[in-house]
Amino acid sequence: MPIVNLAVLVAGMLFSNSMNTISPTADRFEAELGHGVLRKEARRAALDAARIPQINALLAVGLVALPGMMTGRILAGPLFVIMKK
């Protein structure tokens, strides 16, 4: 697998997880501020709460994401460079 394909896979997972984390973090931060918590404590609570789904997602990577990527790669067939020859 060329390094570019690997970089695209990793970047996609990184951006996907980032987007899934930003919204709950912002919501939790605003809720903490609404309860009168200091900004530093609200930021810490929001970041701690945002880690929970990320850790859960990491637990499932080996069971779901990696086999799914491999199946997609198998279904995609040979590389276009090989097909060109």
C-alpha positions in Angstrom: 0.0 0.0 0.0 1.6 3.3 -1.0 2.2 5.8 1.7 -0.2 8.3 0.1 -3.1 5.8 0.5 -2.2 5.3 4.1 -2.0 9.0 4.7 -5.5 9.5 3.2 -6.9 6.7 5.5 -5.3 8.2 8.6 -6.3 11.8 7.8 -9.9 10.7 7.1 -10.1 9.0 10.5 -8.5 12.0 12.2 -10.8 14.6 10.7 -13.9 12.4 11.3 -13.0 12.0 15.0 -12.2 15.7 15.3 -15.6 16.7 13.9 -17.4 14.2 16.2 -15.6 15.7 19.2 -15.8 19.4 18.6 -19.6 19.7 18.9 -20.1 17.9 22.3 -17.0 19.7 23.7 -18.5 23.1 22.8 -21.9 22.2 24.2 -20.4 20.9 27.5 -18.2 24.0 27.7 -21.2 26.4 27.3 -23.2 24.3 29.8 -20.4 24.5 32.4 -20.1 28.3 31.9 -23.9 28.6 32.3 -23.5 26.9 35.7 -21.1 29.6 36.8 -17.9 27.5 36.6 -14.6 29.3 35.9 -13.4 29.2 32.3 -10.4 27.0 33.1 -12.5 24.5 35.0 -15.2 24.5 32.3 -12.6 23.8 29.7 -11.1 20.9 31.6 -14.5 19.4 32.2 -15.4 19.7 28.5 -12.2 18.1 27.4 -12.6 15.3 29.9 -16.1 14.6 28.7 -15.0 14.7 25.1 -12.4 12.0 25.6 -15.0 9.4 26.6 -16.5 8.8 23.1 -13.0 8.9 21.6 -11.7 6.2 23.9 -14.8 4.1 23.2 -14.1 4.5 19.5 -10.5 3.4 19.9 -11.8 0.2 21.6 -13.9 -0.6 18.5 -11.2 0.2 15.9 -9.8 -3.3 15.8 -13.2 -4.9 15.6 -15.0 -2.7 13.1 -12.9 0.0 11.3 -9.8 -2.0 10.3 -11.7 -5.0 8.9 -14.1 -2.6 7.1 -11.2 -0.8 5.5 -9.6 -4.1 4.4 -12.9 -5.2 2.9 -13.2 -2.0 1.0 -9.6 -2.4 -0.3 -10.3 -5.9 -1.4 -13.6 -4.9 -3.2 -11.8 -2.0 -4.8 -9.6 -4.5 -6.7 -6.0 -4.0 -7.8 -4.2 -0.7 -7.9 -4.7 1.4 -11.0 -0.9 1.3 -11.6 -1.1 -2.4 -12.0 -4.2 -2.1 -14.2 -2.3 0.4 -16.4 0.3 -2.2 -17.4 
